[in-house]
Amino acid sequence: MRLFVTGGCGFIGTNFVYHVLRERPDATILNFDALTYAGNRANLLPLEDEAAATLAAGREPRYRFVRGDIADPRAVDAALTEFKPDAVVNFAAETHVDRSIDDPAPFVTTNVLGTQTLLTLAREHQIPRFVHISTDEVYGSLGPEGRFTEHTPLAPNSPYSASKAGADLLVRAFHETYGLDTVTTRCSNNYGPYQFPEKLIPLMISRAQADAPLPVYGDGENVRDWIHVEDHCRGVLLALEEGRPGAVYNFGGAAEMQNLAVVRAILKELGKPESLISFVKDRPGHDRRYAMDFTLAGTELGYAPTLDFAAGIKATVAWYLEHADWVRSVESGEYRSFMDRWYGERT
């Protein structure tokens, strides 16, 4: 199985690459990533070192990295021509809602135009399967009851979610119009290793360790369904291998939590006082509640989350404490200059 994974140096992409190579011994991955601010090539440094040794021994490595932008058709075409994948798995995206409010343009370029470029070239290269990774945010906001299903109308409320909804509709159109074998996955809020520190859970861990104020939007009662990234990766692999052509699958963690409860759980794990919590002005267009109904994924793919939030947050806090050097390098930007030096000397 030869996989062309886009955005593999990001949070979920990194975990997916490790997951596939661990679970599928026959898999070979080409990681195509533009290395924007949230793409950290150092996440996968052990795989690059292993690949270099394998190549030196005259064998094809199981992992390769190519720097490229999914909105650049020449770069994508060259990589697909050389690698000849069995499937494209598209994680590449601008993802941070606050950044999309500040400037929507990069989100439209990467999430919409980039997805269109990938779809067009996947069709031209007759790639057997295209898996598109989306988000629960395309559905908008829920009231106090109910859950999103795959038939919930799309109603995005931020420039980020609007760009992802546009990408989802392009994927659907390429299946319906051209017969491209596509599968779309929509997932609730992820947490776990390698998440960029601007996101809620790693941000709160970092600030709590420094005894700094923990900014919580509004009243802190916005609800999210939290899923450990490893469960999400299992779901994506199931969708890749077992998904019905043209289908959309929701993945969730069965762990609805108010943001304030998540922050309190982190403080408790770190032994820090709740007096660090600081309520700040709410974010514009802040969706009140998300919750995912993943019955279809359970029925058709055999998906179910395996890690509950209590165990998952404990493991996540422990990972960040054990990888303090990684956190510091990301927060300072050193991870980018390190990789430029390291690979500039080796390639």
N, C-alpha and C positions, 0 to 999 in steps of 0.2 A: 504494500500500500504506500503510494507516493503522494504526500500531502503538500500542497502549496498553501502555507499558513501566512496570512497577512497580519501585521500587528503583533507578532509573536514576542516582541520585547516589552510589551505592556503587561499590566497586572494579570489579566485573565489569560492572555495569550501565552505568557511565560509559564503559568501553571498548566495550561493545556499541552504545551510542548513536552514538558516533563512527564505529564500524565500519559500521553500517547506512547512516548518512547519506553516508558516503564511497563505499560500494559500490553503493548503490541510489538513484540520483538522483531516482526517483519517490516515495521514502518520505517519510512525515510521521510524526513521533513526538510523543506526549504522554507526558511523564515524570511519573509519579505517585509521589511519595516523601514519607515522613513526616519526613525529615531528623532521624533519631535520631543518636546521637553519630558513627556511621560514615558518615552520608550528608552529603556535602560538595557543596553546590550550586555552590560556586566552581569545581569541576572542569569545569563546563560553561558557565562564564561567557561564553566566546567565542560559543557558540551562542545564548545569551540576547541578547547584544548584536546579533548578526546578525538574530535574530528581531524585535527591536524596530525595526530599520531597515526590515526587510521589511514589517512591519505599518504603519509610518508611510508607506510607499509605496503602501499600499492593497492589499497582497497577503497571502495566507495564509502564515505562516511555516512552515518545515519542522519546526521544533522549538518545543515549548511545555512549560512546567513548571507543575504544579499540586501544591501541598503537601497531602498527605492520607495517612491511615492506611488500609491495606488491610483492617483489621478494623472500619472504620467504614462500614457499608452505605450510609448517606445520602451520604457524600462520594464513595464509589465510584460509586454510582448516578448522581449528578449529573454526574460527569466522563464516564462512559460515554454518558449521554444526550446531552450536548453534543458530544462528539468523534466518536461513531459509528465505532469502530475495526473493522478487518478481523480483528484478532487481539489477544489479550492475551499478553504475554510477562512472566512473573512471576519477577523476580529478588529481590523484596522478602523479606528474611529477617533474623532475628537469627542470626549465624553463628559467634561465637567460643566455642569449646568451654569454655575456662576460665570465661568469664562464665556459661555455662549451668550449670556445676557450682556456682558461687556462688549463682545464683538462676535456677531453671528457668522461672519464671512468664512472663517476657516472651517466651520462646521458644515456649511453648505458645500464647500470645495471638497473636503475629504469624505464626508458621509454620503453626499448625494452624487457628486460628479465622480468621486473615486469608485463608488459601488457600480455606477453605470459603466465606467471603464473596465472594471473587472468582469462584469457580466458580458459585455460586448466581446471581450477577448476570450473568455471562457467558451462562449458560443463559437467563435471563429476557430478555436483550437479543439473543439468538440470534446471538452472535458466532461467526463461522465457524471460528475455531481458538483453542485455549488451549494455550500452551507453558509448561510448569512446569520451573523450573531447580532441580535437586536436587544431590545429592552422593554420592560413593563411600562416605561414612561410614555410610550407611544399611545397608550390607552387613556392617558389623562389622569383624573383624580376620582377616587371612589368616595361614596358616602360611608357612614358608619357600618354598613352591612354589605355583604356580597363579595364576590371575587371576580377578577378578570378571567374571561375564557378567551379562547382563540377567535370567537365570534363577536367579542366586544368591539364596537366601532372605535376606530382610531380618533383620538381627540387630544393631540399633544398640546401642552401649555407653555413650553419653553422653546427657544430657538434650537437647543440641542435635541429635544424629543421630536420637534417638527422635522429636523434633518434626518433623524433615524426613521421616522414614519415615511418620509419621501423615499428613502432607500428601500424600505420594506415593500413599498408599492412598486418600485422598479423591479425588484426580485419577482414579485407576483406577475408583473407584466411580461417579463422575459420567459416565465414558465408558460403563461397562457398564450402569448403571441408566437413565441418561437419554439416552444416545446423543450426549453432548457430544463434539465433535471435539477430543481432547486429545493432546498429545505430552509425554512427560517425558524430560528429559536428566539424566544423572548424570555428573559430571566429577571427575577427580582434582584434586590440589592445584594451584591457580593461582598464578602470580606475574607481575609486570610493573608497568607504571605505575599510579599512583593507589591502590595498596594501603594500607590503613590501617596505621599503624606498629606496632600490637600484634601483627601476624602475623609469622611466623618470619623471612622474608627481609628485609623493610624494617626490622624490629626489629634484626636483626643488622648491617645496613648502618649504621644510625644509631648503635648502640652502639660498633661498631668505629671509626667516624670519630671518636668522642669518647674512644677508648682506654679504654672502660668494659668491665667483665666481660661476656662473652657467655653468658647462662644457657642450658644445654642439658639437657633433661630426661633423667634416668636415665643410661644408658650411651651415649646418642646414636645407637644403632643401629636405632631405629625407621625403617622404610622408607616412603617416599611416592613416588608416580608424579607427577612434576612436568610441568605443561603451561603454556606461555606463554598469557596471557590472550587474545592475539590469535587463537591457534588455537582456543581455546574459543569465542570469539565467532563464528568462521567455522562451527564446528559447530552452534551454536545457530541461526544463520541458515539453514543447510542443513536442520535439523530443522523449522524454521518453514515453509520453502517446499516441502520434499520429503518430510517425514516421513509415515509411515503412521499413519492415525488409530488412537489407542489404544496406539501403540508407546512403548517405552522404549529410549533409546539411551545407551550408555556412550561417553564421550570421555576419552581419555588422551593423554599426551605421549610414551609409549614412553621414559621417562626415570626409571627407578627409582633412587632415591638414598637413602642413609642420611642422617638429619638432620645427623650430624656431618660427612659429606662435603659437604653443602650449605654449612654454616658455614665449612668450610675453603676452599671455592671462593670464598666472599665475601671472606674474609681475604686470599687470594692476589690477588684482583682489586684490592683496596684497598692491597696492600702492607703489611698488618698482621701481627703475630706470632700464632701459634697459642696462645701463652701467655695470650691474652685469654679463651680458652674456660674456662668455669666450669661444672662439672657440678652440677646441683641435683636435689632429690628429684623422682622421677617423678610425673607427673600421674595422678590416680585414673582408672582405666578407659582408660588410654592404649593405643590399638590399636597392635599391633606392626608390621603391614605392610598397605599397600594396593597393589593393582596392577590396572589396568583392561584388560580385553579389549574392544577397540573394533572387532572384526571386523564386527559387524552394521552399525555406522555406516559402515564402509568399503564394505560390500557394497550397502547400500540408499541411502546418501547421498553416497558418494564422498568420505568424510572420511578425512584422514590428517594428522597433525601436520607442520608445515613447519619449525619452529624447534627445533633440538636444544638441550639444556640449556647446553652450553658457550657457544654464541652468545647464548642467551636471558639467561643470568645476566650476561654481559658487558654486554648492552644495558640490562638492568634496573639494574645498579649505576650505569652511566653516566647513566641517567634520573634517579635519585635524587640524584646529585651535581650534575646540571644544574638540578634543581628544589629546591634547598635551602630556598628561601623557602616553597614549598608544604609541605615537611616540617615546618619550624618552625611554620607557622601551624596545622597539624593537631596537632602535639604540644602546643602551647600552648593550643589551643582558640580561637585568634584567628579561624580561618576561620568560626566560627559568628557571632561578633559582627560581623565584617566584612560578611557577607551580610545580616544584619539591618539594618545601617546602610545598605548599598548599595541594597538593594531597598526598604527602608522609605522612602527618599528618592525612589525612582523609581516607586513604585506607589501 
